Structures are given as structure tokens and as C-alpha cells.
Amino acid sequence: MTVNGTPLLEVGELTVHHGQLKALDRVSFRVFLGEVYALIGANGAGKSTLLRTIAGLHHPTEGTIRYDGKDVTGLRPERRATAGIVMVPEGRRLFPSLTLEENLQVGASYARAGEWTIERVYELFPWMRERRRQRTEQMSGGEQQSVAIGRALVANPRILLLDELSLGLAPVVVQRIYAMLPQILGTGLTVVLVEQDVSQALRVASHIHCLLEGRTTLQGTPADATAAEVEAAYFGLATAGEDLWPGSTPSSRAS
């Protein structure tokens, strides 16, 4: 599926090293307003590195990151956050000694103007209101993940980066968290999602992008790819960058 218009986020030929290790190798893709763009792949594929590089927490060796038509490759993480690129990190990274509401206040400290407030987060997660004075270290993993999402939302992002949303959570909790995704998208947000659970990613994503050892092995819409093609890309049974769908072109795969 080709989307018309200007990409909200454009990653071009991105290469990232961790010391001597090449974590990402010439990765390119475009994300358009209102999409859910899912990055899939096994452990060590480079998914989290890619998300952290978009957020400004890693510096690329080569390549560019453009946001809303502007080159932000050299922009500091906090500048990207106030511009509208906000991440929910793997492991949630809450302040455990602070209360739920204090963690949300941290997210609101440098917020853009917008409709997301702490009160709006309480409407999205009604259970939070009664427990707003409870320290997050006393909460379950699913509750902490919800707080981490709320902390990101009150910054009023345009692009929400979700790193390993379901990691370590029970399936019923994962379903509950994903169930609120349409409400978030309904406010005009765009989501870039890292997810190891391929079936979950295929259910929610408008586009999928598979990485293997830092290289792209598949791009397209979930409807474009068969289960066999996704499996081949995930486990390295297809050559990186190979055309997996008849009639595909580099521009259609990247859109």
C-alpha cells in the first residue's frame, strides 16, 4: 500500500554501531500520520536500537532521521521529545519511589501544547485515579506499563515510540493494553511499535518492518505478506532486502 503525502517520520540509510558491532545496517523506512508502524524481529535484531536512535539516545554512524520534513539526526533527545517524538522505553523506566501521579507529572514537565493531560490519562485508565498516590514500585508489571504510557502521553507527542510493549506481561494484560490503542490513535497520534509477538503486531499494525541482525528483511502491510514470508524474514530464510511480494517495488515496500 502506497500512502500519499509527506512522511511524518523518514529514516534513511541508517547505520548504527555499538563499539565495533554494527547494530543497524542501512535501514530505511517512512511513517505517515496516523499509522501504526510495527518493527518485528528476534532478540538482537536491532529493533530497540532503531527506536532509541529515533529518540536520540543513540547516534547513527551514517544516515538521516527526518521528522515533519526537518532533519533531526543531530538533535538532542530532549529537543526531540519537546518537538513531539516521545518514547515508552523497554522496561518502563519509571521512578519507583515516586507516586503514580508524580511519575505523570514528570512526563508533563516539558509537554507540548495539546489535549493530553493527567486528567485525560485518568479517563483512559480509570483505575489510576484512586491509586494516584501509590508508589509505582508497589504496582504490577501491567500497571507500571500503563503508567509509562500515560507518562509519555501527557507530553503530547505526535509520534509515540513503544518499545517492547508486551515484554514480561501476561497475555490478558497485553490484550488490555492493546485495547486502548484505538483511543490513542483517535487523538491523531502516530505509533512506531517494537514487538516480539508477531501475531500481535500483525493484528494492530498498518505496516510491518522485519529486522534480522540489523538489516531489513521485509517491509509492507500485513495483508501483503503470507505467514511463510514473515517466518522466512524473521528467521533469515530469505535474503535481506529480497522482494517478497510479486510486483513490489522499493518505493512501495518503503511506504
Summary of the structure (lengths in Angstrom):
residues: 255
radius of gyration: 17.8
end to end distance: 7.0
largest distance: 56.2
contacts: 826
relative contact order: 0.18
helix: 35%
strand: 24%
